[in-house]
Amino acid sequence: MNSNGAKLAPAFRPVGSFQRNAAYRLLPFKSIRLSTSMHLLTNLAGDYVTIPEEELKSLVQGSIGRDHPIYNDLVGRQFIYEGDPSVSLELLAAQYRTKQSLLSEFTGLHIFVTTLRCDHSCHYCQVSRVSEDRATFDMSKETGAKGVDLMFQSPSKYLKVEFQGGESLLNFEVVRYVVELVQQRKGGRNVQFVIASNLAFLTDEMLSFCAEHDVKFSCSLDGPKSLHNRNRPRPNSDSYEKTIEGIKRVRTKLGADAVSALMTTTADTLEQAEAVIDEYVEQGFHSIFLRWISPFGFAIRSEKKIGYDTERFIDFYKRGLEHTLQLNLQGKCLREEYAAIMLRKILTPYASGYVDLQSPAGLGLSVLVYNYDGNVYASDESRMLAEMGDRRFCLGNVHRHTYEQLFLESSLLETVLDTVVEGMPGCSDCAFSPYCGTDPVYNYATQRDVVGHRPTSSFCRRNMEILRYLFSILEEGSDRSRVLKGWV
Amino acid sequence: MKLYSKIHGLRLAEPKVLRIAEEPDRPGDVKAVEALLLEQSTRTNAEGFGLMLSRSTSAGLLQLPPELNYLRTGDIIRVSTNGELSVLYRKNSRFNTMLVTERCNSKCLMCSQPPRDINDDFLIEDWLEAIRLMSPETAELGITGGEPTLRFQGLLDLIAATKEHLPNTALHMLSNGRLFCYLKYAQRIAAIGHRDFVIGIPIYSDVPTIHDFVVQAEKAFEQTLLGILNLARVHQRIEIRFVIHRQTVDRLPQFARFVARNLPFVDHVALMGLEIMGYTRSNLETLWIDPLDFQQQLEAAVFELNWAGLPVSIYNLPLCLLPKPLWRYSRQSISDWKNIYFDECQKCAVQEFCAGFFASAEMKRSRFIRPLAMSDREYAIDIFGEKTLEQATEK
């Protein structure tokens, strides 16, 4: 008999005769409760299935029947197998290789800190100095050239050169020098350039140079004028006006997509999720990253003034995401980037390059920072920690160390080996871990340990809550779910 | 269109593979492998040809069976010792396929060309001869069976021969992929280094039992999947094929998700309507579902694959049964010689863009076939572009 009850011609065998004789067995998976009655099961590579509690119990007790509607889904997604597991294991291995495919590419993001000098004195900024002392806080051409040497020793076919500050444009000479040097030497590699800047010092000459070399901009936009100017003080209190003017000039000269914006959430922001997002729509952006504050530098020192606890950020994030979804349903095109990164991990088999959600940690493997003084750091947070006096994640100096020494003789490998999420306490049992990652610098800065303690980690708390929220929307199968799928 | 016939009164010492020539003025060294096809019996300096035929009845010359009158210069035929003629290749068709064996290790419920366990080793030899006679401008060429990999050495020779003689021709093979579960078979295919070679492999479910049932072979799912992974290891290009019928349709969306998750490296996914031939006729009651009744599953599968970035096509289903959002995935996939349109289609404004039907659909067809209107035509032109008169009348 077959699904429509019709008879097969005599020479053919019925479907039942192809049934494996063996009872099903479990393949490796982890589970977590999504709601009172629903659980999420995930495999090592992030494929998943949601299952009601009763069925989960039957599943692990070996008693879920072949005629149960979820049975074939569990087989098809390699959560259980019958008889021979070889194909399921091969498919899981292929999925895992795909998820980790960026590891063999090695370091793709290379940050050049051209100067620490800045005209802004933002409370949350970790590193900047309002100073005229060029000699002390600017990167030299020699240092830039050494950084470029090191960058080209990475095997990655795709390289991203990001200029950071301070205000990176205050040392445009080195920006120009590094871009030209990279262009001469890049050969067949695909290189992108981005200048992180507040845009206040943007000149027409700089814009022409950027047009010629396809250099893009990333600026800070913290929300509407009052909030932005409060978060980002500068002489004349005109940071917002300068930023908006800069955005317009970049777009006019380089095209609408040549500038992106980043916001940082402060205590003042928490009350204004909708206004911040509306500001991004108003300014013609199609992407916003609802970013929490890093626990570094001035951000920790001024915690009383601008800090907040994790629960308040999570509420803010959910409100912001909800508002963003509603805007999309009204026909606006705006994507929340942190959700998009996680959704790519949830819904596609592919790897994500986002540094803070890697396993092993992205330190050095995904990103290297060449500081103004030639010191090489394993991430942007690593240099911020160093600015606070702890050089634990400083790998060496471009003038004194070779590529091999930076990677092999520093503390990097030891840290990387400690940060494979699949084996970290608290993470190894977590069904969200395929979508998550670890930030050892954060763990170290807040808990004095690179592995860290999950139950008291706000990194963990925040990611778990955001993932739970995203899954709850995906499971609706509603228009909101479709908007989320569209962000991938 | 008939591809087989018989030349009455012909006896040959051994079978011949011959290319059609319509002009007697040919270089001496190719005449032996050509059949001169004359309009009338004007026997002028036609010595040396492998065979001479006339399109009309005339004394002294063998006549080409009238149903093969479409044969033109450059086409290739095989003539057996007692005059059976088969058309191997038509120069102006994009549907030329080389059947290399009728044997198969599967027995799919809906096989349109049921396997025969016979000795047909000669087929490869014929194709090796035919390839040398094919036009170097041939755009596409297919390899089919049976299961071509069951003649593995011959298959390797065939692929190597197309690489050598037809360097600009895209080669496409239909295989169940099961033999490639042995890595060395995949490696030997890859070692040929053909530049434009795709293997189309069917998967009929994300659930092993269902796939094995459809192909009537135990462990076939495991072998095919391992085969696909091995082919991917050697960077062989792969197409996944899925035939939609009552035994496969329920899990079509899950199949799409399975491919997107597990096989994101494949080049193309083809979702195909049923051909009412061969075993499909024996199992018609088990297999038939009106295409209109599975459009929801089809739409879900197409959007899932498209969303995952996988190129996806719909084969063998007419536009009047597809929701408009699916039109852009529809291809004119049915081989020209067995492609028909019904009476309703003569009034249809989008027929020139439509896949139409297998000739075998005369036996069983959807209840909902209907001519579409001029307003639909505008939508079709938006998607498929304005066809030139030449393209539109090619069929």
Boltz contact constraints between the chains, C-beta under 6 A:
constraints:
  - contact:
      token1: [A, 2]
      token2: [B, 247]
      max_distance: 6.0
  - contact:
      token1: [A, 2]
      token2: [B, 286]
      max_distance: 6.0
  - contact:
      token1: [A, 4]
      token2: [B, 246]
      max_distance: 6.0
  - contact:
      token1: [A, 6]
      token2: [B, 285]
      max_distance: 6.0
  - contact:
      token1: [A, 6]
      token2: [B, 286]
      max_distance: 6.0
  - contact:
      token1: [A, 8]
      token2: [B, 283]
      max_distance: 6.0
  - contact:
      token1: [A, 8]
      token2: [B, 286]
      max_distance: 6.0
  - contact:
      token1: [A, 9]
      token2: [B, 282]
      max_distance: 6.0
  - contact:
      token1: [A, 9]
      token2: [B, 283]
      max_distance: 6.0
  - contact:
      token1: [A, 12]
      token2: [B, 216]
      max_distance: 6.0
  - contact:
      token1: [A, 15]
      token2: [B, 213]
      max_distance: 6.0
  - contact:
      token1: [A, 18]
      token2: [B, 209]
      max_distance: 6.0
  - contact:
      token1: [A, 18]
      token2: [B, 212]
      max_distance: 6.0
  - contact:
      token1: [A, 18]
      token2: [B, 213]
      max_distance: 6.0
  - contact:
      token1: [A, 19]
      token2: [B, 209]
      max_distance: 6.0
  - contact:
      token1: [A, 47]
      token2: [B, 261]
      max_distance: 6.0
  - contact:
      token1: [A, 72]
      token2: [B, 207]
      max_distance: 6.0
  - contact:
      token1: [A, 75]
      token2: [B, 207]
      max_distance: 6.0
  - contact:
      token1: [A, 76]
      token2: [B, 206]
      max_distance: 6.0
  - contact:
      token1: [A, 76]
      token2: [B, 207]
      max_distance: 6.0
  - contact:
      token1: [A, 76]
      token2: [B, 254]
      max_distance: 6.0
  - contact:
      token1: [A, 76]
      token2: [B, 258]
      max_distance: 6.0
  - contact:
      token1: [A, 87]
      token2: [B, 222]
      max_distance: 6.0
  - contact:
      token1: [A, 87]
      token2: [B, 225]
      max_distance: 6.0
  - contact:
      token1: [A, 90]
      token2: [B, 229]
      max_distance: 6.0
  - contact:
      token1: [A, 91]
      token2: [B, 262]
      max_distance: 6.0
  - contact:
      token1: [A, 349]
      token2: [B, 261]
      max_distance: 6.0
  - contact:
      token1: [A, 349]
      token2: [B, 264]
      max_distance: 6.0
